[in-house]
Amino acid sequence: MSAVLVLDTASGQMAGQIPVGASPHQAPLTRDGRWALVPSQGPGELGIIDTAAGAVAGVVAVGKTPHWVSPSSDGTMAYVANEGSNDVSVVDLNGRRVVATVAVGNAPRKIAVQPGSIRKAEAPTPGRTVTIGDVAFADHGIVDVRSASDIVIHAEDYYFEPTFLRARASQRLRLSVLNRAGTLHNLTIPALGIDRDVPPSARVDVDLNVPAAGSLLFFCKFHGPLGQNGRVLIGDIQ
């Protein structure tokens, strides 16, 4: 049966069915109970069920033969273990898209997410300001993206989170900036000729060709002097 069964816990009876893709597995809820997340192995997709409406609100294509899914503690992201493609899809539930694909061992099945964080940061130091050369960075962590093809960073008032990205030389990377603040922000990367405004609650996607060496500076042209700067670090450069 390609459906999620809805059970009435008071009566112990089935209250309904929600059609989903072929061969669905478990349907964990986000912490707030708003969404139920259903990986369907047949089509290789994650179904996002609106529990209030009792219907699928969105479908995201993930890897091959997805087996298990775990939501982040804040309900914004989901991590899908893809048994058939040996990777994990990181899904932005609000944007309904895969923002990263992480290669793992053969035939991953179960996956667990530690509460309290969307991403594991290498050395997060929220609120600390560091100066590199003559540029001040409001430091909100570093994330290793060398095995990813997509990454989401958040524009806040007045910093990027994460602030630093560790990438491979000559890596192709899609960078998505999501403005979670009520202020107009911007993504400027002078070396690549990029200058894009990011209105409140909006997202800007840019494709990067990471340099072969050194680092790549990005910043908000409105708030860079306040520390809203970031860097792509190539390899093990500090």
N, C-alpha and C positions, 0 to 999 in steps of 0.2 A: 504494500500500500504506500503510495507516494503522498503522504499526508501526515500532519501533526495532529494527534488526538487531544482534544481539550476535555479534561476530567473535572467533574464537580466533586470536590473533596468532601463536601458535606453529605452528599447522597451516595458517593462512590460510583456514580454513573457517568457515562460518556455524554458530554454536553455539546460536542460538535467536532468537526474536522476542518483543518486548514490545508488545502492542497499546496504541495511544494514539489521540488524536483525529485527525480528518481533516487531511490535508496537513501533516504534521509537518516541522519544519525542525531542523537541527543539534541536537546533544545534548551540550553541554559539561558537564564534571564540575566539582563544587566541588573546592577544593584538596585536601581530605582524601580525595577519591574516593568519598565516601559517597553523594552524590546526582548523578544526571544530570538535566539540565533541558531539557525539550522543549517549545517553543512549537508549538501546533497551530493553523494558520490557520483551518480550517473553523469550529470552535466558539469560537475566540478564547479559548484557555486555555493555561496553563502546566502541563504534567505534571511531577511530581517523582518520579523513579524511584529506588527503593532498589536500589543496585547489588549489594548482598549478596544480597538476595532475588530480584533479577531481575524486579521487578514495580513497577507504579505505586503509590506510597505516598500520593499526594495530588494533587488537581487544583485549580488556582486560576483563576477567571475573570479575564481581563485585558482589554485593549482589542481593537479590531477588527483582524483580520489580523495577528497578532503575527508578526514576521519573524525576530527575533534576540534572544538573551538572553546576559547576562554576569553571573556571580556576583561578590559582594564577596569580598575576599581572605580574610575569616574564615568564609565559607560560611554566613552567617546571612541574607543578603539576595540578591535577584536583580533585575536591571534588564532589562525587556522592552520592546523597541522595537516599537510598534504602528503598522504601515504604514497601516492603514485608518482609524484615529482620530486620527492626528497627535499622539501622545503616548507617554510612557514610563510603564509601570507599575512601581512599586517594591514588590517582594513580600517579605514576611517569611516565610522558608522554614520556620521553626519553628512560627509561628502559622498558616501556610497561609492568608494573606490579603494583599490589597493594602493597603499603609499610606500610599501617596501616588500621585497621578497627576499627571505633569508635562507640561504642554503644550509641544510643540516645533514644528519646521517641518513642511512637508508631506511625507507619505509617508516617515517615518524607517525605515531598514532596519538597518544595522549599528550596534552600540553597543559601546563599550569602557569598562571601569572601571579607574581608576588604582589600583594596589595600595596597601594600607595604611590605607584609610579606608572606612567605610560611607557617610558623608555628607561632602559638602564643606562645611566650616564657614567662615563669613565671617571670623572672627578668633578661632580657638580659642586659649585661654590656659590649658591644664590646670593645676590646682593653685593658680592665683592667686586670691586673695580680693579682691573689690571691694566697696565699700560705697556704696550709693545711698540717700540719706536716712539712715535709721537701720537699714537692713537690709543684712546682710552676705551676699554671694553667693560660694559656691565656684565660680569661673568655669570651666566646661568647654565653652565655645563658644557661638556664635550661629548659627542656621540660618534662612534666609529661606523662609517657608512660604506666601508670598502667592499662589503658583500651585498650592498643594496643597489637598486636602480632608481628608486624614488625615495624622497625624504620630505617630511613636513616639518617646517619650523614655525613657531608662533611669534607673531609681532605683538608685544605688550607695551605698556607705558613704563619705561622707555628702554626696552631691551629686546633682543631676540633670544628665544629659548628653543633648542640649544644655541649657544653662542658660537661654538666651534664645531666643525665637522672634519673628521679625519677620513680622507679619501685616498684612492689609488692614483698614481700618476696616469694621466691620459684617460681617466675614467669618464664615461658618459653618465650623467646624473640629472634626473629631473628634480628640481628644487621647487617645492610649493610653499609659499608664505601665506599663512592664515592669520588674518588680523582679528584677534580676540578682544581688542580694546575698543573704546568709543572714540578714538582719535584717528585721523588720517595718518597712515604711515606710508613707507616707500621702500622699495628694494632697488638699490643702485650698486652695480658692479662695474666700475670704470674700465677694467681690463677687457671686459667683454662687450662694452657699449650698451649695457642694460640700465634702464632708468624707468621703473614702473611704479606708479602709485597704487597703494592697497587701501581702499576705503574700509571703514568699520564693518566687521562681519563678512568681508570679502576675501577671496583667495586669488593669488597670482601664481601661475606656473611658468617656470623658465627652464630651458634645457641648457645644461652646462657641459662644456668640454674641459675637464680639469687639466690644468697645465702639467707638463712633464716633471716639473720641479718647483720648489719654493712654496708659495701660498697664494691665496686669492682673497682679497678683501671685499666684503660687502657691507652696506650700511643703509640706514634711513637718512635720506638727504635733509629731512626736516629736523631729526633728533640725534644725528651722529654726535654733535658736541655734548649731548647728555649721556653718551655711552652706548647708544643703540647702534653698535657695530658688531660685525662678526667676521670670522675667517674660515676658509677651507684650507686645512693643513694637508699637505701631500706627504704620504708615507709616514715616517716617524718623526718628521720635523716638529719642533716644539714652538 
